[in-house]
Amino acid sequence: MTKITWKPGTLLAPVPPALISCGTVDKPNVMTAAWTGIIASDPAMTYVSIRPSRFSHKLIKESGEFVINLTNLPLVNAADWCGVKSGKNVDKFKEMHLTPAPCAQIKAPQIEEAPVSLECKVKNVVNYGSHDMFLAEIVAVNVDDRYIDEEGKLWLEKAGLIAYVHGFYYTLGRKIGKFGFSVEKNPKKIKEKDFEPHISTKRPTFSSEKKKKIFSVSPKKRR
């Protein structure tokens, strides 16, 4: 194997083509950003890098709030479209039939159709050349209860999440193993024939009684 060295670039993949919502429920805006990720787990910190020329940049800088909405197969068209259109010229929520829903801790809207929405409050903004990085604390997580089973476990792999790799969108492929499988007492050596195809997006179901028990705690008052 021979590797060829290129000049510095942004070849980090896969990345999430996340829908970043901002503004308010009455006047929502959304853009697509693949440059987002986790900074720390305690407190839960994240970031999103946005060009100053983007319409969302001004809205987020003024409000100090945004929501990272994970995208799945039903949202891939919206993720692509919202990445090439500007909120200056079009109502992207309306055009993509997205629903702006209230959040628990911030005024910015989440996307109701997204399987997971992370509510974020900006802590710092740092310029790194072409983009500004909005460093933010995750103050609440909203999860579609269709992916939670009777025991309260989240089956996020059932949501059909998509990834962005070098200009193309992909669905997740095969489950290889769980975290820590390589250091278990009797670790199984993964071979290609052992791969489990991950093509199903069937949602787990659970009884209404279980659902009532799991979600018996009243949510905080929405703004």
Secondary structure, DSSP 4 states (H G I P E B T S, - for coil): -------S------B--EEEEEE-SSSEEEEEES-EEEEEETTEEEEEEE-TTSHHHHHHHHH-EEEEE--BGGGHHHHHHHHHS-TTT--HHHHTT--EE--SS-SSPEETTSSEEEEEEEEEEEEETTEEEEEEEEEEEEE-GGGB-TTS-B-GGGG-BEEEETTEEEE--EE---TTGGGSSSPPPP-GGG-EE----PPP---HHHHHHHT-SPPPPP-
